[in-house]
Amino acid sequence: DLKTKYKNETIEEYYKRTGDVIGSILSRHTKSPCNILFVVHAPTLDAGSRFLTKKTANVPDVNNLKQVGVHYPFGSVVALEENKSDNTWKLMHCALPSISFLD
């Protein structure tokens, strides 16, 4: 089962696995326009956005990973948009009105 398989996974391995999964999903949806919704917890949101924006060099340590929810509060909405001309991803500011209780 998954819990047993990934029990001893390092943070680096988790971030790599998340990137691999997102890359695999994106490779199956190549026609434009295409919208894909991921409903995930804060660490996966962090790992996925780092993968898409190619900011994978600084994987958080255990203490920072425990605090990742500060950057992505409960109910956060993060939207990333692909620029097909140069194959980059960028954050879409104000893609949706904020629905966080922290505002």
PDB file as gemmi writes it, atoms N, CA and C in Angstrom:
CRYST1    1.000    1.000    1.000  90.00  90.00  90.00 P 1                      
ATOM      1  N   ASP A   1       0.830  -1.183   0.000  1.00  0.00           N  
ATOM      2  CA  ASP A   1       0.000   0.000   0.000  1.00  0.00           C  
ATOM      3  C   ASP A   1       0.876   1.250   0.000  1.00  0.00           C  
ATOM      4  N   LEU A   2       0.273   2.392  -0.302  1.00  0.00           N  
ATOM      5  CA  LEU A   2       1.041   3.635  -0.439  1.00  0.00           C  
ATOM      6  C   LEU A   2       1.729   4.056   0.852  1.00  0.00           C  
ATOM      7  N   LYS A   3       1.044   3.893   1.973  1.00  0.00           N  
ATOM      8  CA  LYS A   3       1.622   4.312   3.253  1.00  0.00           C  
ATOM      9  C   LYS A   3       2.914   3.549   3.536  1.00  0.00           C  
ATOM     10  N   THR A   4       2.919   2.271   3.274  1.00  0.00           N  
ATOM     11  CA  THR A   4       4.113   1.451   3.477  1.00  0.00           C  
ATOM     12  C   THR A   4       5.190   1.793   2.457  1.00  0.00           C  
ATOM     13  N   LYS A   5       4.789   1.970   1.212  1.00  0.00           N  
ATOM     14  CA  LYS A   5       5.738   2.229   0.132  1.00  0.00           C  
ATOM     15  C   LYS A   5       6.518   3.525   0.347  1.00  0.00           C  
ATOM     16  N   TYR A   6       5.861   4.567   0.840  1.00  0.00           N  
ATOM     17  CA  TYR A   6       6.510   5.877   0.963  1.00  0.00           C  
ATOM     18  C   TYR A   6       6.829   6.260   2.405  1.00  0.00           C  
ATOM     19  N   LYS A   7       6.780   5.301   3.311  1.00  0.00           N  
ATOM     20  CA  LYS A   7       6.997   5.560   4.736  1.00  0.00           C  
ATOM     21  C   LYS A   7       8.344   6.219   5.015  1.00  0.00           C  
ATOM     22  N   ASN A   8       9.395   5.766   4.352  1.00  0.00           N  
ATOM     23  CA  ASN A   8      10.741   6.287   4.613  1.00  0.00           C  
ATOM     24  C   ASN A   8      11.212   7.270   3.545  1.00  0.00           C  
ATOM     25  N   GLU A   9      10.285   7.828   2.801  1.00  0.00           N  
ATOM     26  CA  GLU A   9      10.626   8.768   1.735  1.00  0.00           C  
ATOM     27  C   GLU A   9      11.201  10.057   2.326  1.00  0.00           C  
ATOM     28  N   THR A  10      12.288  10.550   1.746  1.00  0.00           N  
ATOM     29  CA  THR A  10      12.866  11.819   2.188  1.00  0.00           C  
ATOM     30  C   THR A  10      12.055  12.972   1.597  1.00  0.00           C  
ATOM     31  N   ILE A  11      12.285  14.162   2.111  1.00  0.00           N  
ATOM     32  CA  ILE A  11      11.606  15.342   1.578  1.00  0.00           C  
ATOM     33  C   ILE A  11      11.983  15.542   0.114  1.00  0.00           C  
ATOM     34  N   GLU A  12      13.251  15.357  -0.199  1.00  0.00           N  
ATOM     35  CA  GLU A  12      13.706  15.502  -1.587  1.00  0.00           C  
ATOM     36  C   GLU A  12      12.993  14.504  -2.504  1.00  0.00           C  
ATOM     37  N   GLU A  13      12.853  13.265  -2.040  1.00  0.00           N  
ATOM     38  CA  GLU A  13      12.163  12.239  -2.830  1.00  0.00           C  
ATOM     39  C   GLU A  13      10.680  12.583  -3.001  1.00  0.00           C  
ATOM     40  N   TYR A  14      10.073  13.112  -1.945  1.00  0.00           N  
ATOM     41  CA  TYR A  14       8.669  13.527  -2.015  1.00  0.00           C  
ATOM     42  C   TYR A  14       8.483  14.635  -3.056  1.00  0.00           C  
ATOM     43  N   TYR A  15       9.349  15.629  -3.020  1.00  0.00           N  
ATOM     44  CA  TYR A  15       9.255  16.732  -3.982  1.00  0.00           C  
ATOM     45  C   TYR A  15       9.490  16.230  -5.404  1.00  0.00           C  
ATOM     46  N   LYS A  16      10.427  15.319  -5.576  1.00  0.00           N  
ATOM     47  CA  LYS A  16      10.682  14.759  -6.906  1.00  0.00           C  
ATOM     48  C   LYS A  16       9.483  13.942  -7.377  1.00  0.00           C  
ATOM     49  N   ARG A  17       8.925  13.125  -6.503  1.00  0.00           N  
ATOM     50  CA  ARG A  17       7.762  12.308  -6.867  1.00  0.00           C  
ATOM     51  C   ARG A  17       6.579  13.193  -7.242  1.00  0.00           C  
ATOM     52  N   THR A  18       6.376  14.255  -6.495  1.00  0.00           N  
ATOM     53  CA  THR A  18       5.294  15.186  -6.816  1.00  0.00           C  
ATOM     54  C   THR A  18       5.498  15.795  -8.194  1.00  0.00           C  
ATOM     55  N   GLY A  19       6.722  16.230  -8.488  1.00  0.00           N  
ATOM     56  CA  GLY A  19       7.025  16.778  -9.807  1.00  0.00           C  
ATOM     57  C   GLY A  19       6.818  15.756 -10.909  1.00  0.00           C  
ATOM     58  N   ASP A  20       7.228  14.524 -10.647  1.00  0.00           N  
ATOM     59  CA  ASP A  20       7.045  13.453 -11.638  1.00  0.00           C  
ATOM     60  C   ASP A  20       5.562  13.214 -11.935  1.00  0.00           C  
ATOM     61  N   VAL A  21       4.743  13.217 -10.889  1.00  0.00           N  
ATOM     62  CA  VAL A  21       3.307  12.991 -11.071  1.00  0.00           C  
ATOM     63  C   VAL A  21       2.684  14.144 -11.859  1.00  0.00           C  
ATOM     64  N   ILE A  22       3.016  15.367 -11.490  1.00  0.00           N  
ATOM     65  CA  ILE A  22       2.469  16.522 -12.209  1.00  0.00           C  
ATOM     66  C   ILE A  22       2.932  16.514 -13.661  1.00  0.00           C  
ATOM     67  N   GLY A  23       4.209  16.224 -13.879  1.00  0.00           N  
ATOM     68  CA  GLY A  23       4.720  16.133 -15.245  1.00  0.00           C  
ATOM     69  C   GLY A  23       3.996  15.071 -16.051  1.00  0.00           C  
ATOM     70  N   SER A  24       3.718  13.944 -15.434  1.00  0.00           N  
ATOM     71  CA  SER A  24       3.005  12.861 -16.104  1.00  0.00           C  
ATOM     72  C   SER A  24       1.577  13.275 -16.465  1.00  0.00           C  
ATOM     73  N   ILE A  25       0.906  13.946 -15.549  1.00  0.00           N  
ATOM     74  CA  ILE A  25      -0.460  14.415 -15.817  1.00  0.00           C  
ATOM     75  C   ILE A  25      -0.456  15.434 -16.950  1.00  0.00           C  
ATOM     76  N   LEU A  26       0.473  16.376 -16.905  1.00  0.00           N  
ATOM     77  CA  LEU A  26       0.542  17.401 -17.953  1.00  0.00           C  
ATOM     78  C   LEU A  26       0.844  16.798 -19.317  1.00  0.00           C  
ATOM     79  N   SER A  27       1.662  15.757 -19.351  1.00  0.00           N  
ATOM     80  CA  SER A  27       2.019  15.139 -20.633  1.00  0.00           C  
ATOM     81  C   SER A  27       0.819  14.459 -21.294  1.00  0.00           C  
ATOM     82  N   ARG A  28      -0.206  14.189 -20.515  1.00  0.00           N  
ATOM     83  CA  ARG A  28      -1.417  13.562 -21.062  1.00  0.00           C  
ATOM     84  C   ARG A  28      -2.447  14.593 -21.530  1.00  0.00           C  
ATOM     85  N   HIS A  29      -2.151  15.867 -21.294  1.00  0.00           N  
ATOM     86  CA  HIS A  29      -3.083  16.955 -21.646  1.00  0.00           C  
ATOM     87  C   HIS A  29      -2.325  18.034 -22.413  1.00  0.00           C  
ATOM     88  N   THR A  30      -1.999  17.765 -23.643  1.00  0.00           N  
ATOM     89  CA  THR A  30      -1.148  18.678 -24.414  1.00  0.00           C  
ATOM     90  C   THR A  30      -1.927  19.658 -25.289  1.00  0.00           C  
ATOM     91  N   LYS A  31      -3.212  19.439 -25.483  1.00  0.00           N  
ATOM     92  CA  LYS A  31      -3.993  20.347 -26.325  1.00  0.00           C  
ATOM     93  C   LYS A  31      -4.329  21.623 -25.561  1.00  0.00           C  
ATOM     94  N   SER A  32      -4.235  22.761 -26.237  1.00  0.00           N  
ATOM     95  CA  SER A  32      -4.565  24.049 -25.621  1.00  0.00           C  
ATOM     96  C   SER A  32      -5.931  24.498 -26.103  1.00  0.00           C  
ATOM     97  N   PRO A  33      -6.683  25.221 -25.319  1.00  0.00           N  
ATOM     98  CA  PRO A  33      -6.421  25.456 -23.902  1.00  0.00           C  
ATOM     99  C   PRO A  33      -6.822  24.239 -23.067  1.00  0.00           C  
ATOM    100  N   CYS A  34      -6.199  24.118 -21.941  1.00  0.00           N  
ATOM    101  CA  CYS A  34      -6.478  23.004 -21.045  1.00  0.00           C  
ATOM    102  C   CYS A  34      -6.351  23.497 -19.606  1.00  0.00           C  
ATOM    103  N   ASN A  35      -7.351  23.252 -18.818  1.00  0.00           N  
ATOM    104  CA  ASN A  35      -7.315  23.603 -17.400  1.00  0.00           C  
ATOM    105  C   ASN A  35      -7.285  22.320 -16.596  1.00  0.00           C  
ATOM    106  N   ILE A  36      -6.381  22.274 -15.638  1.00  0.00           N  
ATOM    107  CA  ILE A  36      -6.264  21.106 -14.766  1.00  0.00           C  
ATOM    108  C   ILE A  36      -6.361  21.594 -13.330  1.00  0.00           C  
ATOM    109  N   LEU A  37      -7.205  20.971 -12.559  1.00  0.00           N  
ATOM    110  CA  LEU A  37      -7.387  21.332 -11.160  1.00  0.00           C  
ATOM    111  C   LEU A  37      -6.734  20.277 -10.282  1.00  0.00           C  
ATOM    112  N   PHE A  38      -5.839  20.726  -9.412  1.00  0.00           N  
ATOM    113  CA  PHE A  38      -5.240  19.855  -8.404  1.00  0.00           C  
ATOM    114  C   PHE A  38      -5.779  20.312  -7.055  1.00  0.00           C  
ATOM    115  N   VAL A  39      -6.343  19.413  -6.298  1.00  0.00           N  
ATOM    116  CA  VAL A  39      -6.794  19.709  -4.941  1.00  0.00           C  
ATOM    117  C   VAL A  39      -5.854  18.953  -4.023  1.00  0.00           C  
ATOM    118  N   VAL A  40      -4.987  19.704  -3.353  1.00  0.00           N  
ATOM    119  CA  VAL A  40      -3.891  19.091  -2.597  1.00  0.00           C  
ATOM    120  C   VAL A  40      -3.649  19.839  -1.293  1.00  0.00           C  
ATOM    121  N   HIS A  41      -2.852  19.247  -0.444  1.00  0.00           N  
ATOM    122  CA  HIS A  41      -2.416  19.886   0.792  1.00  0.00           C  
ATOM    123  C   HIS A  41      -1.238  20.814   0.501  1.00  0.00           C  
ATOM    124  N   ALA A  42      -0.933  21.680   1.453  1.00  0.00           N  
ATOM    125  CA  ALA A  42       0.100  22.704   1.274  1.00  0.00           C  
ATOM    126  C   ALA A  42       1.453  22.155   0.808  1.00  0.00           C  
ATOM    127  N   PRO A  43       1.982  21.071   1.379  1.00  0.00           N  
ATOM    128  CA  PRO A  43       3.291  20.595   0.909  1.00  0.00           C  
ATOM    129  C   PRO A  43       3.285  20.187  -0.565  1.00  0.00           C  
ATOM    130  N   THR A  44       2.193  19.586  -1.025  1.00  0.00           N  
ATOM    131  CA  THR A  44       2.111  19.191  -2.428  1.00  0.00           C  
ATOM    132  C   THR A  44       1.953  20.415  -3.314  1.00  0.00           C  
ATOM    133  N   LEU A  45       1.230  21.410  -2.845  1.00  0.00           N  
ATOM    134  CA  LEU A  45       1.109  22.668  -3.580  1.00  0.00           C  
ATOM    135  C   LEU A  45       2.477  23.322  -3.729  1.00  0.00           C  
ATOM    136  N   ASP A  46       3.248  23.322  -2.661  1.00  0.00           N  
ATOM    137  CA  ASP A  46       4.594  23.892  -2.701  1.00  0.00           C  
ATOM    138  C   ASP A  46       5.486  23.108  -3.658  1.00  0.00           C  
ATOM    139  N   ALA A  47       5.475  21.797  -3.536  1.00  0.00           N  
ATOM    140  CA  ALA A  47       6.314  20.955  -4.399  1.00  0.00           C  
ATOM    141  C   ALA A  47       5.918  21.096  -5.862  1.00  0.00           C  
ATOM    142  N   GLY A  48       4.624  21.112  -6.132  1.00  0.00           N  
ATOM    143  CA  GLY A  48       4.151  21.220  -7.509  1.00  0.00           C  
ATOM    144  C   GLY A  48       4.459  22.560  -8.137  1.00  0.00           C  
ATOM    145  N   SER A  49       4.264  23.630  -7.381  1.00  0.00           N  
ATOM    146  CA  SER A  49       4.557  24.953  -7.938  1.00  0.00           C  
ATOM    147  C   SER A  49       6.054  25.141  -8.142  1.00  0.00           C  
ATOM    148  N   ARG A  50       6.874  24.589  -7.263  1.00  0.00           N  
ATOM    149  CA  ARG A  50       8.330  24.650  -7.463  1.00  0.00           C  
ATOM    150  C   ARG A  50       8.738  23.872  -8.714  1.00  0.00           C  
ATOM    151  N   PHE A  51       8.104  22.721  -8.942  1.00  0.00           N  
ATOM    152  CA  PHE A  51       8.401  21.930 -10.132  1.00  0.00           C  
ATOM    153  C   PHE A  51       8.045  22.710 -11.398  1.00  0.00           C  
ATOM    154  N   LEU A  52       6.847  23.263 -11.442  1.00  0.00           N  
ATOM    155  CA  LEU A  52       6.392  23.955 -12.646  1.00  0.00           C  
ATOM    156  C   LEU A  52       7.201  25.215 -12.940  1.00  0.00           C  
ATOM    157  N   THR A  53       7.606  25.924 -11.902  1.00  0.00           N  
ATOM    158  CA  THR A  53       8.364  27.165 -12.107  1.00  0.00           C  
ATOM    159  C   THR A  53       9.870  26.932 -12.134  1.00  0.00           C  
ATOM    160  N   LYS A  54      10.263  25.669 -12.114  1.00  0.00           N  
ATOM    161  CA  LYS A  54      11.677  25.271 -12.170  1.00  0.00           C  
ATOM    162  C   LYS A  54      12.505  25.866 -11.023  1.00  0.00           C  
ATOM    163  N   LYS A  55      11.903  25.914  -9.844  1.00  0.00           N  
ATOM    164  CA  LYS A  55      12.589  26.389  -8.638  1.00  0.00           C  
ATOM    165  C   LYS A  55      12.754  25.221  -7.675  1.00  0.00           C  
ATOM    166  N   THR A  56      13.401  24.181  -8.165  1.00  0.00           N  
ATOM    167  CA  THR A  56      13.506  22.939  -7.399  1.00  0.00           C  
ATOM    168  C   THR A  56      14.786  22.830  -6.587  1.00  0.00           C  
ATOM    169  N   ALA A  57      15.661  23.811  -6.661  1.00  0.00           N  
ATOM    170  CA  ALA A  57      16.963  23.709  -6.000  1.00  0.00           C  
ATOM    171  C   ALA A  57      16.860  23.760  -4.478  1.00  0.00           C  
ATOM    172  N   ASN A  58      15.945  24.531  -3.951  1.00  0.00           N  
ATOM    173  CA  ASN A  58      15.868  24.733  -2.505  1.00  0.00           C  
ATOM    174  C   ASN A  58      14.678  24.005  -1.893  1.00  0.00           C  
ATOM    175  N   VAL A  59      14.809  22.707  -1.745  1.00  0.00           N  
ATOM    176  CA  VAL A  59      13.758  21.917  -1.099  1.00  0.00           C  
ATOM    177  C   VAL A  59      13.792  22.244   0.391  1.00  0.00           C  
ATOM    178  N   PRO A  60      12.635  22.491   1.014  1.00  0.00           N  
ATOM    179  CA  PRO A  60      12.640  22.853   2.432  1.00  0.00           C  
ATOM    180  C   PRO A  60      13.107  21.710   3.326  1.00  0.00           C  
ATOM    181  N   ASP A  61      13.692  22.089   4.458  1.00  0.00           N  
ATOM    182  CA  ASP A  61      14.066  21.072   5.441  1.00  0.00           C  
ATOM    183  C   ASP A  61      12.822  20.728   6.273  1.00  0.00           C  
ATOM    184  N   VAL A  62      12.977  19.831   7.222  1.00  0.00           N  
ATOM    185  CA  VAL A  62      11.837  19.354   8.019  1.00  0.00           C  
ATOM    186  C   VAL A  62      11.130  20.505   8.729  1.00  0.00           C  
ATOM    187  N   ASN A  63      11.890  21.402   9.357  1.00  0.00           N  
ATOM    188  CA  ASN A  63      11.272  22.512  10.087  1.00  0.00           C  
ATOM    189  C   ASN A  63      10.502  23.439   9.159  1.00  0.00           C  
ATOM    190  N   ASN A  64      11.077  23.759   7.999  1.00  0.00           N  
ATOM    191  CA  ASN A  64      10.384  24.633   7.052  1.00  0.00           C  
ATOM    192  C   ASN A  64       9.173  23.945   6.432  1.00  0.00           C  
ATOM    193  N   LEU A  65       9.262  22.641   6.223  1.00  0.00           N  
ATOM    194  CA  LEU A  65       8.129  21.913   5.658  1.00  0.00           C  
ATOM    195  C   LEU A  65       6.935  21.945   6.614  1.00  0.00           C  
ATOM    196  N   LYS A  66       7.212  21.889   7.911  1.00  0.00           N  
ATOM    197  CA  LYS A  66       6.139  21.956   8.903  1.00  0.00           C  
ATOM    198  C   LYS A  66       5.448  23.317   8.891  1.00  0.00           C  
ATOM    199  N   GLN A  67       6.142  24.347   8.412  1.00  0.00           N  
ATOM    200  CA  GLN A  67       5.603  25.705   8.385  1.00  0.00           C  
ATOM    201  C   GLN A  67       5.042  26.114   7.026  1.00  0.00           C  
ATOM    202  N   VAL A  68       5.032  25.199   6.058  1.00  0.00           N  
ATOM    203  CA  VAL A  68       4.615  25.552   4.701  1.00  0.00           C  
ATOM    204  C   VAL A  68       3.165  26.035   4.659  1.00  0.00           C  
ATOM    205  N   GLY A  69       2.362  25.625   5.605  1.00  0.00           N  
ATOM    206  CA  GLY A  69       0.980  26.086   5.677  1.00  0.00           C  
ATOM    207  C   GLY A  69       0.850  27.577   5.912  1.00  0.00           C  
ATOM    208  N   VAL A  70       1.884  28.206   6.456  1.00  0.00           N  
ATOM    209  CA  VAL A  70       1.881  29.659   6.640  1.00  0.00           C  
ATOM    210  C   VAL A  70       1.835  30.349   5.276  1.00  0.00           C  
ATOM    211  N   HIS A  71       2.513  29.767   4.297  1.00  0.00           N  
ATOM    212  CA  HIS A  71       2.560  30.346   2.954  1.00  0.00           C  
ATOM    213  C   HIS A  71       1.326  29.986   2.131  1.00  0.00           C  
ATOM    214  N   TYR A  72       0.701  28.880   2.464  1.00  0.00           N  
ATOM    215  CA  TYR A  72      -0.501  28.418   1.761  1.00  0.00           C  
ATOM    216  C   TYR A  72      -1.570  28.116   2.805  1.00  0.00           C  
ATOM    217  N   PRO A  73      -2.268  29.138   3.296  1.00  0.00           N  
ATOM    218  CA  PRO A  73      -3.261  28.915   4.342  1.00  0.00           C  
ATOM    219  C   PRO A  73      -4.398  28.005   3.880  1.00  0.00           C  
ATOM    220  N   PHE A  74      -5.117  27.473   4.834  1.00  0.00           N  
ATOM    221  CA  PHE A  74      -6.258  26.602   4.564  1.00  0.00           C  
ATOM    222  C   PHE A  74      -7.198  27.280   3.570  1.00  0.00           C  
ATOM    223  N   GLY A  75      -7.596  26.565   2.548  1.00  0.00           N  
ATOM    224  CA  GLY A  75      -8.510  27.109   1.549  1.00  0.00           C  
ATOM    225  C   GLY A  75      -7.846  27.988   0.506  1.00  0.00           C  
ATOM    226  N   SER A  76      -6.531  27.941   0.414  1.00  0.00           N  
ATOM    227  CA  SER A  76      -5.825  28.766  -0.569  1.00  0.00           C  
ATOM    228  C   SER A  76      -6.147  28.337  -1.988  1.00  0.00           C  
ATOM    229  N   VAL A  77      -6.112  29.302  -2.879  1.00  0.00           N  
ATOM    230  CA  VAL A  77      -6.239  29.046  -4.305  1.00  0.00           C  
ATOM    231  C   VAL A  77      -4.989  29.605  -4.966  1.00  0.00           C  
ATOM    232  N   VAL A  78      -4.268  28.754  -5.648  1.00  0.00           N  
ATOM    233  CA  VAL A  78      -3.072  29.169  -6.376  1.00  0.00           C  
ATOM    234  C   VAL A  78      -3.265  28.754  -7.824  1.00  0.00           C  
ATOM    235  N   ALA A  79      -3.068  29.692  -8.732  1.00  0.00           N  
ATOM    236  CA  ALA A  79      -3.217  29.391 -10.160  1.00  0.00           C  
ATOM    237  C   ALA A  79      -1.898  29.678 -10.865  1.00  0.00           C  
ATOM    238  N   LEU A  80      -1.475  28.731 -11.670  1.00  0.00           N  
ATOM    239  CA  LEU A  80      -0.273  28.890 -12.489  1.00  0.00           C  
ATOM    240  C   LEU A  80      -0.682  28.777 -13.947  1.00  0.00           C  
ATOM    241  N   GLU A  81      -0.029  29.571 -14.776  1.00  0.00           N  
ATOM    242  CA  GLU A  81      -0.354  29.597 -16.201  1.00  0.00           C  
ATOM    243  C   GLU A  81       0.897  29.308 -17.010  1.00  0.00           C  
ATOM    244  N   GLU A  82       0.738  28.454 -18.017  1.00  0.00           N  
ATOM    245  CA  GLU A  82       1.871  28.100 -18.870  1.00  0.00           C  
ATOM    246  C   GLU A  82       1.977  29.070 -20.039  1.00  0.00           C  
ATOM    247  N   ASN A  83       3.206  29.514 -20.295  1.00  0.00           N  
ATOM    248  CA  ASN A  83       3.504  30.299 -21.487  1.00  0.00           C  
ATOM    249  C   ASN A  83       4.058  29.314 -22.507  1.00  0.00           C  
ATOM    250  N   LYS A  84       3.249  28.943 -23.482  1.00  0.00           N  
ATOM    251  CA  LYS A  84       3.637  27.917 -24.459  1.00  0.00           C  
ATOM    252  C   LYS A  84       4.835  28.335 -25.305  1.00  0.00           C  
ATOM    253  N   SER A  85       5.018  29.644 -25.517  1.00  0.00           N  
ATOM    254  CA  SER A  85       6.101  30.083 -26.403  1.00  0.00           C  
ATOM    255  C   SER A  85       7.482  29.767 -25.848  1.00  0.00           C  
ATOM    256  N   ASP A  86       7.638  29.827 -24.531  1.00  0.00           N  
ATOM    257  CA  ASP A  86       8.949  29.500 -23.954  1.00  0.00           C  
ATOM    258  C   ASP A  86       8.881  28.378 -22.921  1.00  0.00           C  
ATOM    259  N   ASN A  87       7.720  27.717 -22.843  1.00  0.00           N  
ATOM    260  CA  ASN A  87       7.544  26.557 -21.967  1.00  0.00           C  
ATOM    261  C   ASN A  87       7.848  26.874 -20.504  1.00  0.00           C  
ATOM    262  N   THR A  88       7.379  28.034 -20.041  1.00  0.00           N  
ATOM    263  CA  THR A  88       7.554  28.413 -18.641  1.00  0.00           C  
ATOM    264  C   THR A  88       6.186  28.547 -17.981  1.00  0.00           C  
ATOM    265  N   TRP A  89       6.196  28.504 -16.674  1.00  0.00           N  
ATOM    266  CA  TRP A  89       4.979  28.670 -15.888  1.00  0.00           C  
ATOM    267  C   TRP A  89       5.144  29.889 -14.997  1.00  0.00           C  
ATOM    268  N   LYS A  90       4.049  30.623 -14.786  1.00  0.00           N  
ATOM    269  CA  LYS A  90       4.099  31.780 -13.892  1.00  0.00           C  
ATOM    270  C   LYS A  90       2.841  31.817 -13.036  1.00  0.00           C  
ATOM    271  N   LEU A  91       2.980  32.459 -11.896  1.00  0.00           N  
ATOM    272  CA  LEU A  91       1.872  32.632 -10.975  1.00  0.00           C  
ATOM    273  C   LEU A  91       0.872  33.614 -11.566  1.00  0.00           C  
ATOM    274  N   MET A  92      -0.390  33.267 -11.522  1.00  0.00           N  
ATOM    275  CA  MET A  92      -1.455  34.171 -11.965  1.00  0.00           C  
ATOM    276  C   MET A  92      -1.954  34.926 -10.739  1.00  0.00           C  
ATOM    277  N   HIS A  93      -1.589  36.185 -10.630  1.00  0.00           N  
ATOM    278  CA  HIS A  93      -2.038  36.992  -9.495  1.00  0.00           C  
ATOM    279  C   HIS A  93      -3.526  37.267  -9.625  1.00  0.00           C  
ATOM    280  N   CYS A  94      -4.237  37.128  -8.545  1.00  0.00           N  
ATOM    281  CA  CYS A  94      -5.676  37.419  -8.484  1.00  0.00           C  
ATOM    282  C   CYS A  94      -6.481  36.609  -9.494  1.00  0.00           C  
ATOM    283  N   ALA A  95      -6.136  35.356  -9.668  1.00  0.00           N  
ATOM    284  CA  ALA A  95      -6.903  34.496 -10.575  1.00  0.00           C  
ATOM    285  C   ALA A  95      -8.333  34.334 -10.074  1.00  0.00           C  
ATOM    286  N   LEU A  96      -8.485  34.296  -8.762  1.00  0.00           N  
ATOM    287  CA  LEU A  96      -9.795  34.230  -8.112  1.00  0.00           C  
ATOM    288  C   LEU A  96      -9.770  35.170  -6.917  1.00  0.00           C  
ATOM    289  N   PRO A  97     -10.916  35.687  -6.519  1.00  0.00           N  
ATOM    290  CA  PRO A  97     -10.915  36.482  -5.288  1.00  0.00           C  
ATOM    291  C   PRO A  97     -10.508  35.600  -4.109  1.00  0.00           C  
ATOM    292  N   SER A  98      -9.854  36.179  -3.156  1.00  0.00           N  
ATOM    293  CA  SER A  98      -9.399  35.424  -1.993  1.00  0.00           C  
ATOM    294  C   SER A  98     -10.585  34.833  -1.240  1.00  0.00           C  
ATOM    295  N   ILE A  99     -10.410  33.584  -0.816  1.00  0.00           N  
ATOM    296  CA  ILE A  99     -11.444  32.942   0.000  1.00  0.00           C  
ATOM    297  C   ILE A  99     -10.873  32.509   1.347  1.00  0.00           C  
ATOM    298  N   SER A 100      -9.700  33.025   1.680  1.00  0.00           N  
ATOM    299  CA  SER A 100      -9.052  32.657   2.931  1.00  0.00           C  
ATOM    300  C   SER A 100      -9.617  33.480   4.081  1.00  0.00           C  
ATOM    301  N   PHE A 101      -9.750  32.866   5.228  1.00  0.00           N  
ATOM    302  CA  PHE A 101     -10.218  33.579   6.407  1.00  0.00           C  
ATOM    303  C   PHE A 101      -9.149  34.516   6.957  1.00  0.00           C  
ATOM    304  N   LEU A 102      -7.925  34.448   6.438  1.00  0.00           N  
ATOM    305  CA  LEU A 102      -6.833  35.279   6.945  1.00  0.00           C  
ATOM    306  C   LEU A 102      -6.807  36.672   6.328  1.00  0.00           C  
ATOM    307  N   ASP A 103      -7.645  36.935   5.338  1.00  0.00           N  
ATOM    308  CA  ASP A 103      -7.639  38.251   4.675  1.00  0.00           C  
ATOM    309  C   ASP A 103      -8.433  39.275   5.444  1.00  0.00           C  
TER     310      ASP A 103                                                      
END                                                                             
